[in-house]
C-alpha cells in the first residue's frame, strides 16, 4: 500500500466497554489497525481477547465505545443505528462459524435472498445465485436444503452468499471451527481464491493455525490490545 492509498479499513483508538463502573469489561483497549484493499488479514488470539468484538465493529454490527473506524474512506463511527444495515448491505459479506443458512430455503434461495436484499430483481438473483454456487463447486446442489448438505458444503453456500452482490469486504468469524482439517483448509482456500479474483478485502477471525499459511498478514490480539502485526504467515 502506498502512502497515498486509502486503506480498506482504518481503525484508530477503537475501544469497546461493556457495562459500567466496577462491572465494566474492556473488550477492546485502543486498537489501531489498517488493512489494505485486497489484503487477507487473520485476527488471532485467545478466547476473550476481543477478536469477534473487533470484527463486529468493523462489520457495522455494533458501535465502538470510543475511537474511529472508516471503511474505504467512508467514516462509520458515530453513525445512527438505522444507517448500519444499509452500510452492511453495500460494503460487507459475512461468513459465520455456524454458516447461519436458513434451514427452510434451498442453497440457491439462501444466496438469492442476499442478492434481493441488495436490490437485484428476483429472476436475475436466481441466475446469479446459481452461477455463484457453480463457482464454489455446488452446481449440482442448487435445490438442496442445508440439512441435506455436509458441513463443508454448507460453508461453501455461506461463501457464495457472502460474495453475492460483490461486496468489497468479506468478514469471516471462525469459518473452519466446525470442519475437519482438510475440509477447513479447502474451504478457506476457496474463499481466498474467489476473493483474490475480485480484489476483495478479507478479515478472518480464527484459532485455526492450519489455515495461517493462506494469510497475507496475521494480527494478534490479547486482552483487547493489538500485540503483534506483520507478515507472519508461512
C-alpha positions, 0 to 999 in steps of 0.5 A: 500500500502506498502512502497515498492509498486509502486503506480498506479499513482504518481503525484508530483508538477503537475501544469497546466497554461493556457495562459500567463502573466496577462491572465494566469489561474492556473488550477492546483497549485502543486498537489501531489497525489498517488493512489494505484493499485486497489484503487477507488479514487473520485476527488471532488470539485467545478466547476473550481477547476481543477478536469477534468484538473487533470484527463486529465493529468493523462489520457495522454490527455494533458501535465502538465505545470510543475511537474511529473506524472508516471503511474505504474512506467512508467514516462509520463511527458515530453513525445512527443505528438505522444507517448500519444495515444499509452500510452492511448491505453495500460494503460487507459479506459475512461468513459465520462459524455456524454458516447461519443458512436458513434451514427452510430455503434451498442453497440457491434461495439462501444466496438469492435472498442476499442478492434481493436484499441488495436490490437485484430483481428476483429472476436475475438473483436466481441466475446469479445465485446459481452461477455463484454456487457453480463457482464454489463447486455446488452446481449440482446442489442448487435445490438442496436444503442445508440439512441435506448438505455436509458441513463443508458444503454448507460453508461453501453456500455461506461463501457464495452468499457472502460474495453475492452482490460483490461486496468489497469486504468479506468478514469471516468469524471462525469459518473452519471451527466446525470442519475437519482439517482438510475440509477447513483448509479447502474451504478457506482456500476457496474463499481466498481464491474467489476473493483474490479474483475480485480484489476483495478485502478479507478479515478472518477471525480464527484459532485455526493455525492450519489455515495461517499459511493462506494469510497475507498478514496475521494480527494478534490480539490479547486482552483487547490490545493489538500485540503483534502485526506483520507478515507472519504467515508461512 
